[in-house]
Amino acid sequence: MAAPLWAQAFADAGFTVMGGELLATPLAETDTSTLTRAEWRNVRSYGVTTLGGILFNAWD
């Protein structure tokens, strides 16, 4: 799937627009070594299982 037209504005500003496939990556397949104990408690408490769930959390 091609990125939406608005994605270019973010790319021009130095951001990367991630697609749904990348955001759906299971945590087991990502580097989570920088997560703190408190963040891991939240991950478990909220049942977060994907990269997108970590990036777009609502527990703070």
PDB file with one MODEL, atoms N, CA, C and O in Angstrom:
MODEL        1
ATOM      1  N   MET A   1       0.836  -1.169   0.000  1.00  0.00           N
ATOM      2  CA  MET A   1       0.000   0.000   0.000  1.00  0.00           C
ATOM      3  C   MET A   1       0.890   1.244   0.000  1.00  0.00           C
ATOM      4  O   MET A   1       1.851   1.318   0.766  1.00  0.00           O
ATOM      5  N   ALA A   2       0.584   2.191  -0.829  1.00  0.00           N
ATOM      6  CA  ALA A   2       1.337   3.437  -0.909  1.00  0.00           C
ATOM      7  C   ALA A   2       1.008   4.338   0.273  1.00  0.00           C
ATOM      8  O   ALA A   2      -0.102   4.318   0.803  1.00  0.00           O
ATOM      9  N   ALA A   3       1.993   5.121   0.669  1.00  0.00           N
ATOM     10  CA  ALA A   3       1.778   6.070   1.766  1.00  0.00           C
ATOM     11  C   ALA A   3       0.763   7.134   1.335  1.00  0.00           C
ATOM     12  O   ALA A   3       0.708   7.498   0.161  1.00  0.00           O
ATOM     13  N   PRO A   4      -0.032   7.627   2.272  1.00  0.00           N
ATOM     14  CA  PRO A   4      -0.991   8.677   1.930  1.00  0.00           C
ATOM     15  C   PRO A   4      -0.258   9.964   1.536  1.00  0.00           C
ATOM     16  O   PRO A   4       0.905  10.156   1.893  1.00  0.00           O
ATOM     17  N   LEU A   5      -0.928  10.819   0.818  1.00  0.00           N
ATOM     18  CA  LEU A   5      -0.311  12.053   0.330  1.00  0.00           C
ATOM     19  C   LEU A   5       0.239  12.920   1.458  1.00  0.00           C
ATOM     20  O   LEU A   5       1.282  13.554   1.298  1.00  0.00           O
ATOM     21  N   TRP A   6      -0.453  12.954   2.602  1.00  0.00           N
ATOM     22  CA  TRP A   6       0.002  13.800   3.704  1.00  0.00           C
ATOM     23  C   TRP A   6       1.309  13.320   4.316  1.00  0.00           C
ATOM     24  O   TRP A   6       1.963  14.081   5.028  1.00  0.00           O
ATOM     25  N   ALA A   7       1.705  12.081   4.058  1.00  0.00           N
ATOM     26  CA  ALA A   7       2.923  11.535   4.642  1.00  0.00           C
ATOM     27  C   ALA A   7       4.162  12.298   4.172  1.00  0.00           C
ATOM     28  O   ALA A   7       5.141  12.398   4.911  1.00  0.00           O
ATOM     29  N   GLN A   8       4.127  12.825   2.975  1.00  0.00           N
ATOM     30  CA  GLN A   8       5.286  13.535   2.442  1.00  0.00           C
ATOM     31  C   GLN A   8       5.637  14.759   3.278  1.00  0.00           C
ATOM     32  O   GLN A   8       6.816  15.068   3.448  1.00  0.00           O
ATOM     33  N   ALA A   9       4.640  15.458   3.799  1.00  0.00           N
ATOM     34  CA  ALA A   9       4.902  16.635   4.634  1.00  0.00           C
ATOM     35  C   ALA A   9       5.699  16.233   5.878  1.00  0.00           C
ATOM     36  O   ALA A   9       6.594  16.966   6.300  1.00  0.00           O
ATOM     37  N   PHE A  10       5.386  15.087   6.463  1.00  0.00           N
ATOM     38  CA  PHE A  10       6.124  14.617   7.627  1.00  0.00           C
ATOM     39  C   PHE A  10       7.522  14.156   7.237  1.00  0.00           C
ATOM     40  O   PHE A  10       8.481  14.400   7.969  1.00  0.00           O
ATOM     41  N   ALA A  11       7.646  13.494   6.096  1.00  0.00           N
ATOM     42  CA  ALA A  11       8.958  13.054   5.616  1.00  0.00           C
ATOM     43  C   ALA A  11       9.853  14.264   5.355  1.00  0.00           C
ATOM     44  O   ALA A  11      11.043  14.240   5.667  1.00  0.00           O
ATOM     45  N   ASP A  12       9.283  15.311   4.787  1.00  0.00           N
ATOM     46  CA  ASP A  12      10.049  16.533   4.524  1.00  0.00           C
ATOM     47  C   ASP A  12      10.550  17.172   5.817  1.00  0.00           C
ATOM     48  O   ASP A  12      11.574  17.855   5.819  1.00  0.00           O
ATOM     49  N   ALA A  13       9.827  16.948   6.919  1.00  0.00           N
ATOM     50  CA  ALA A  13      10.218  17.501   8.222  1.00  0.00           C
ATOM     51  C   ALA A  13      11.152  16.560   8.980  1.00  0.00           C
ATOM     52  O   ALA A  13      11.535  16.848  10.114  1.00  0.00           O
ATOM     53  N   GLY A  14      11.524  15.430   8.357  1.00  0.00           N
ATOM     54  CA  GLY A  14      12.476  14.512   8.973  1.00  0.00           C
ATOM     55  C   GLY A  14      11.854  13.345   9.722  1.00  0.00           C
ATOM     56  O   GLY A  14      12.565  12.586  10.380  1.00  0.00           O
ATOM     57  N   PHE A  15      10.543  13.190   9.633  1.00  0.00           N
ATOM     58  CA  PHE A  15       9.864  12.090  10.303  1.00  0.00           C
ATOM     59  C   PHE A  15       9.666  10.913   9.347  1.00  0.00           C
ATOM     60  O   PHE A  15       9.721  11.070   8.128  1.00  0.00           O
ATOM     61  N   THR A  16       9.441   9.759   9.915  1.00  0.00           N
ATOM     62  CA  THR A  16       9.112   8.576   9.131  1.00  0.00           C
ATOM     63  C   THR A  16       7.672   8.200   9.426  1.00  0.00           C
ATOM     64  O   THR A  16       7.301   8.022  10.586  1.00  0.00           O
ATOM     65  N   VAL A  17       6.874   8.079   8.405  1.00  0.00           N
ATOM     66  CA  VAL A  17       5.492   7.637   8.570  1.00  0.00           C
ATOM     67  C   VAL A  17       5.494   6.123   8.455  1.00  0.00           C
ATOM     68  O   VAL A  17       5.846   5.571   7.413  1.00  0.00           O
ATOM     69  N   MET A  18       5.101   5.458   9.528  1.00  0.00           N
ATOM     70  CA  MET A  18       5.102   3.996   9.558  1.00  0.00           C
ATOM     71  C   MET A  18       3.777   3.461   9.061  1.00  0.00           C
ATOM     72  O   MET A  18       2.717   4.006   9.368  1.00  0.00           O
ATOM     73  N   GLY A  19       3.848   2.403   8.302  1.00  0.00           N
ATOM     74  CA  GLY A  19       2.641   1.760   7.800  1.00  0.00           C
ATOM     75  C   GLY A  19       2.061   0.798   8.821  1.00  0.00           C
ATOM     76  O   GLY A  19       2.695   0.476   9.826  1.00  0.00           O
ATOM     77  N   GLY A  20       0.873   0.354   8.555  1.00  0.00           N
ATOM     78  CA  GLY A  20       0.182  -0.558   9.448  1.00  0.00           C
ATOM     79  C   GLY A  20       0.920  -1.854   9.678  1.00  0.00           C
ATOM     80  O   GLY A  20       0.889  -2.400  10.781  1.00  0.00           O
ATOM     81  N   GLU A  21       1.582  -2.353   8.658  1.00  0.00           N
ATOM     82  CA  GLU A  21       2.317  -3.609   8.803  1.00  0.00           C
ATOM     83  C   GLU A  21       3.438  -3.481   9.831  1.00  0.00           C
ATOM     84  O   GLU A  21       3.618  -4.364  10.670  1.00  0.00           O
ATOM     85  N   LEU A  22       4.188  -2.386   9.767  1.00  0.00           N
ATOM     86  CA  LEU A  22       5.264  -2.166  10.730  1.00  0.00           C
ATOM     87  C   LEU A  22       4.701  -1.947  12.136  1.00  0.00           C
ATOM     88  O   LEU A  22       5.228  -2.491  13.106  1.00  0.00           O
ATOM     89  N   LEU A  23       3.644  -1.160  12.248  1.00  0.00           N
ATOM     90  CA  LEU A  23       3.044  -0.896  13.554  1.00  0.00           C
ATOM     91  C   LEU A  23       2.454  -2.153  14.186  1.00  0.00           C
ATOM     92  O   LEU A  23       2.336  -2.236  15.409  1.00  0.00           O
ATOM     93  N   ALA A  24       2.087  -3.123  13.367  1.00  0.00           N
ATOM     94  CA  ALA A  24       1.521  -4.377  13.865  1.00  0.00           C
ATOM     95  C   ALA A  24       2.593  -5.409  14.229  1.00  0.00           C
ATOM     96  O   ALA A  24       2.263  -6.536  14.597  1.00  0.00           O
ATOM     97  N   THR A  25       3.865  -5.035  14.129  1.00  0.00           N
ATOM     98  CA  THR A  25       4.945  -5.955  14.460  1.00  0.00           C
ATOM     99  C   THR A  25       4.838  -6.374  15.923  1.00  0.00           C
ATOM    100  O   THR A  25       4.733  -5.518  16.802  1.00  0.00           O
ATOM    101  N   PRO A  26       4.863  -7.677  16.196  1.00  0.00           N
ATOM    102  CA  PRO A  26       4.800  -8.144  17.583  1.00  0.00           C
ATOM    103  C   PRO A  26       6.003  -7.661  18.397  1.00  0.00           C
ATOM    104  O   PRO A  26       7.106  -7.523  17.868  1.00  0.00           O
ATOM    105  N   LEU A  27       5.780  -7.408  19.674  1.00  0.00           N
ATOM    106  CA  LEU A  27       6.877  -6.959  20.536  1.00  0.00           C
ATOM    107  C   LEU A  27       8.024  -7.949  20.554  1.00  0.00           C
ATOM    108  O   LEU A  27       9.180  -7.544  20.680  1.00  0.00           O
ATOM    109  N   ALA A  28       7.737  -9.230  20.431  1.00  0.00           N
ATOM    110  CA  ALA A  28       8.780 -10.245  20.433  1.00  0.00           C
ATOM    111  C   ALA A  28       9.758 -10.062  19.272  1.00  0.00           C
ATOM    112  O   ALA A  28      10.872 -10.584  19.315  1.00  0.00           O
ATOM    113  N   GLU A  29       9.357  -9.336  18.249  1.00  0.00           N
ATOM    114  CA  GLU A  29      10.206  -9.118  17.076  1.00  0.00           C
ATOM    115  C   GLU A  29      10.828  -7.729  17.058  1.00  0.00           C
ATOM    116  O   GLU A  29      11.410  -7.329  16.049  1.00  0.00           O
ATOM    117  N   THR A  30      10.716  -6.990  18.151  1.00  0.00           N
ATOM    118  CA  THR A  30      11.265  -5.639  18.218  1.00  0.00           C
ATOM    119  C   THR A  30      12.280  -5.530  19.344  1.00  0.00           C
ATOM    120  O   THR A  30      12.287  -6.351  20.261  1.00  0.00           O
ATOM    121  N   ASP A  31      13.130  -4.528  19.277  1.00  0.00           N
ATOM    122  CA  ASP A  31      14.117  -4.282  20.335  1.00  0.00           C
ATOM    123  C   ASP A  31      13.436  -3.460  21.429  1.00  0.00           C
ATOM    124  O   ASP A  31      13.181  -2.269  21.251  1.00  0.00           O
ATOM    125  N   THR A  32      13.151  -4.087  22.532  1.00  0.00           N
ATOM    126  CA  THR A  32      12.485  -3.421  23.651  1.00  0.00           C
ATOM    127  C   THR A  32      13.444  -3.190  24.817  1.00  0.00           C
ATOM    128  O   THR A  32      13.012  -2.969  25.949  1.00  0.00           O
ATOM    129  N   SER A  33      14.741  -3.241  24.536  1.00  0.00           N
ATOM    130  CA  SER A  33      15.751  -3.164  25.591  1.00  0.00           C
ATOM    131  C   SER A  33      15.765  -1.825  26.326  1.00  0.00           C
ATOM    132  O   SER A  33      16.295  -1.752  27.435  1.00  0.00           O
ATOM    133  N   THR A  34      15.210  -0.782  25.755  1.00  0.00           N
ATOM    134  CA  THR A  34      15.231   0.517  26.432  1.00  0.00           C
ATOM    135  C   THR A  34      13.986   0.780  27.277  1.00  0.00           C
ATOM    136  O   THR A  34      13.895   1.815  27.938  1.00  0.00           O
ATOM    137  N   LEU A  35      13.033  -0.144  27.261  1.00  0.00           N
ATOM    138  CA  LEU A  35      11.846   0.049  28.089  1.00  0.00           C
ATOM    139  C   LEU A  35      12.199  -0.121  29.563  1.00  0.00           C
ATOM    140  O   LEU A  35      12.941  -1.031  29.932  1.00  0.00           O
ATOM    141  N   THR A  36      11.667   0.755  30.392  1.00  0.00           N
ATOM    142  CA  THR A  36      11.921   0.688  31.827  1.00  0.00           C
ATOM    143  C   THR A  36      10.997  -0.338  32.486  1.00  0.00           C
ATOM    144  O   THR A  36      10.077  -0.852  31.849  1.00  0.00           O
ATOM    145  N   ARG A  37      11.243  -0.625  33.740  1.00  0.00           N
ATOM    146  CA  ARG A  37      10.363  -1.539  34.482  1.00  0.00           C
ATOM    147  C   ARG A  37       8.935  -1.001  34.515  1.00  0.00           C
ATOM    148  O   ARG A  37       7.975  -1.749  34.334  1.00  0.00           O
ATOM    149  N   ALA A  38       8.810   0.294  34.745  1.00  0.00           N
ATOM    150  CA  ALA A  38       7.474   0.907  34.795  1.00  0.00           C
ATOM    151  C   ALA A  38       6.766   0.769  33.448  1.00  0.00           C
ATOM    152  O   ALA A  38       5.569   0.486  33.401  1.00  0.00           O
ATOM    153  N   GLU A  39       7.495   0.967  32.365  1.00  0.00           N
ATOM    154  CA  GLU A  39       6.886   0.821  31.039  1.00  0.00           C
ATOM    155  C   GLU A  39       6.462  -0.623  30.800  1.00  0.00           C
ATOM    156  O   GLU A  39       5.393  -0.867  30.241  1.00  0.00           O
ATOM    157  N   TRP A  40       7.280  -1.576  31.215  1.00  0.00           N
ATOM    158  CA  TRP A  40       6.910  -2.989  31.065  1.00  0.00           C
ATOM    159  C   TRP A  40       5.679  -3.329  31.900  1.00  0.00           C
ATOM    160  O   TRP A  40       4.841  -4.123  31.471  1.00  0.00           O
ATOM    161  N   ARG A  41       5.560  -2.734  33.091  1.00  0.00           N
ATOM    162  CA  ARG A  41       4.352  -2.944  33.900  1.00  0.00           C
ATOM    163  C   ARG A  41       3.132  -2.473  33.125  1.00  0.00           C
ATOM    164  O   ARG A  41       2.103  -3.149  33.103  1.00  0.00           O
ATOM    165  N   ASN A  42       3.248  -1.315  32.490  1.00  0.00           N
ATOM    166  CA  ASN A  42       2.135  -0.793  31.697  1.00  0.00           C
ATOM    167  C   ASN A  42       1.840  -1.658  30.482  1.00  0.00           C
ATOM    168  O   ASN A  42       0.679  -1.892  30.145  1.00  0.00           O
ATOM    169  N   VAL A  43       2.883  -2.126  29.831  1.00  0.00           N
ATOM    170  CA  VAL A  43       2.701  -3.009  28.674  1.00  0.00           C
ATOM    171  C   VAL A  43       1.879  -4.222  29.091  1.00  0.00           C
ATOM    172  O   VAL A  43       0.905  -4.583  28.431  1.00  0.00           O
ATOM    173  N   ARG A  44       2.283  -4.845  30.192  1.00  0.00           N
ATOM    174  CA  ARG A  44       1.561  -6.027  30.674  1.00  0.00           C
ATOM    175  C   ARG A  44       0.156  -5.673  31.149  1.00  0.00           C
ATOM    176  O   ARG A  44      -0.805  -6.381  30.847  1.00  0.00           O
ATOM    177  N   SER A  45       0.042  -4.581  31.887  1.00  0.00           N
ATOM    178  CA  SER A  45      -1.249  -4.185  32.447  1.00  0.00           C
ATOM    179  C   SER A  45      -2.275  -3.874  31.358  1.00  0.00           C
ATOM    180  O   SER A  45      -3.447  -4.230  31.486  1.00  0.00           O
ATOM    181  N   TYR A  46      -1.837  -3.214  30.293  1.00  0.00           N
ATOM    182  CA  TYR A  46      -2.749  -2.827  29.219  1.00  0.00           C
ATOM    183  C   TYR A  46      -2.828  -3.856  28.096  1.00  0.00           C
ATOM    184  O   TYR A  46      -3.585  -3.687  27.140  1.00  0.00           O
ATOM    185  N   GLY A  47      -2.043  -4.917  28.218  1.00  0.00           N
ATOM    186  CA  GLY A  47      -2.100  -5.975  27.210  1.00  0.00           C
ATOM    187  C   GLY A  47      -1.533  -5.567  25.861  1.00  0.00           C
ATOM    188  O   GLY A  47      -1.979  -6.062  24.826  1.00  0.00           O
ATOM    189  N   VAL A  48      -0.563  -4.676  25.862  1.00  0.00           N
ATOM    190  CA  VAL A  48       0.050  -4.213  24.613  1.00  0.00           C
ATOM    191  C   VAL A  48       0.892  -5.337  24.022  1.00  0.00           C
ATOM    192  O   VAL A  48       1.684  -5.964  24.726  1.00  0.00           O
ATOM    193  N   THR A  49       0.719  -5.585  22.736  1.00  0.00           N
ATOM    194  CA  THR A  49       1.440  -6.688  22.092  1.00  0.00           C
ATOM    195  C   THR A  49       2.167  -6.289  20.820  1.00  0.00           C
ATOM    196  O   THR A  49       2.829  -7.124  20.203  1.00  0.00           O
ATOM    197  N   THR A  50       2.056  -5.021  20.410  1.00  0.00           N
ATOM    198  CA  THR A  50       2.647  -4.602  19.136  1.00  0.00           C
ATOM    199  C   THR A  50       3.489  -3.346  19.285  1.00  0.00           C
ATOM    200  O   THR A  50       3.381  -2.618  20.272  1.00  0.00           O
ATOM    201  N   LEU A  51       4.328  -3.107  18.290  1.00  0.00           N
ATOM    202  CA  LEU A  51       5.134  -1.888  18.243  1.00  0.00           C
ATOM    203  C   LEU A  51       4.232  -0.651  18.277  1.00  0.00           C
ATOM    204  O   LEU A  51       4.512   0.305  19.001  1.00  0.00           O
ATOM    205  N   GLY A  52       3.166  -0.671  17.504  1.00  0.00           N
ATOM    206  CA  GLY A  52       2.239   0.462  17.496  1.00  0.00           C
ATOM    207  C   GLY A  52       1.615   0.706  18.858  1.00  0.00           C
ATOM    208  O   GLY A  52       1.380   1.853  19.239  1.00  0.00           O
ATOM    209  N   GLY A  53       1.344  -0.363  19.593  1.00  0.00           N
ATOM    210  CA  GLY A  53       0.791  -0.227  20.929  1.00  0.00           C
ATOM    211  C   GLY A  53       1.747   0.476  21.873  1.00  0.00           C
ATOM    212  O   GLY A  53       1.317   1.218  22.755  1.00  0.00           O
ATOM    213  N   ILE A  54       3.050   0.247  21.694  1.00  0.00           N
ATOM    214  CA  ILE A  54       4.056   0.917  22.504  1.00  0.00           C
ATOM    215  C   ILE A  54       4.179   2.389  22.083  1.00  0.00           C
ATOM    216  O   ILE A  54       4.214   3.281  22.930  1.00  0.00           O
ATOM    217  N   LEU A  55       4.244   2.627  20.784  1.00  0.00           N
ATOM    218  CA  LEU A  55       4.459   3.992  20.300  1.00  0.00           C
ATOM    219  C   LEU A  55       3.269   4.901  20.564  1.00  0.00           C
ATOM    220  O   LEU A  55       3.443   6.093  20.816  1.00  0.00           O
ATOM    221  N   PHE A  56       2.069   4.354  20.510  1.00  0.00           N
ATOM    222  CA  PHE A  56       0.878   5.172  20.677  1.00  0.00           C
ATOM    223  C   PHE A  56       0.134   4.790  21.950  1.00  0.00           C
ATOM    224  O   PHE A  56      -1.083   4.607  21.943  1.00  0.00           O
ATOM    225  N   ASN A  57       0.886   4.672  23.042  1.00  0.00           N
ATOM    226  CA  ASN A  57       0.309   4.276  24.315  1.00  0.00           C
ATOM    227  C   ASN A  57      -0.531   5.404  24.906  1.00  0.00           C
ATOM    228  O   ASN A  57      -0.427   6.561  24.497  1.00  0.00           O
ATOM    229  N   ALA A  58      -1.354   5.042  25.867  1.00  0.00           N
ATOM    230  CA  ALA A  58      -2.205   6.031  26.527  1.00  0.00           C
ATOM    231  C   ALA A  58      -2.130   5.881  28.033  1.00  0.00           C
ATOM    232  O   ALA A  58      -3.067   6.253  28.739  1.00  0.00           O
ATOM    233  N   TRP A  59      -1.032   5.344  28.534  1.00  0.00           N
ATOM    234  CA  TRP A  59      -0.960   5.101  29.978  1.00  0.00           C
ATOM    235  C   TRP A  59      -0.291   6.209  30.760  1.00  0.00           C
ATOM    236  O   TRP A  59      -0.295   6.155  31.989  1.00  0.00           O
ATOM    237  N   ASP A  60       0.276   7.200  30.125  1.00  0.00           N
ATOM    238  CA  ASP A  60       0.934   8.301  30.867  1.00  0.00           C
ATOM    239  C   ASP A  60      -0.059   9.338  31.289  1.00  0.00           C
ATOM    240  O   ASP A  60       0.312  10.328  31.919  1.00  0.00           O
TER     241      ASP A  60
ENDMDL
END
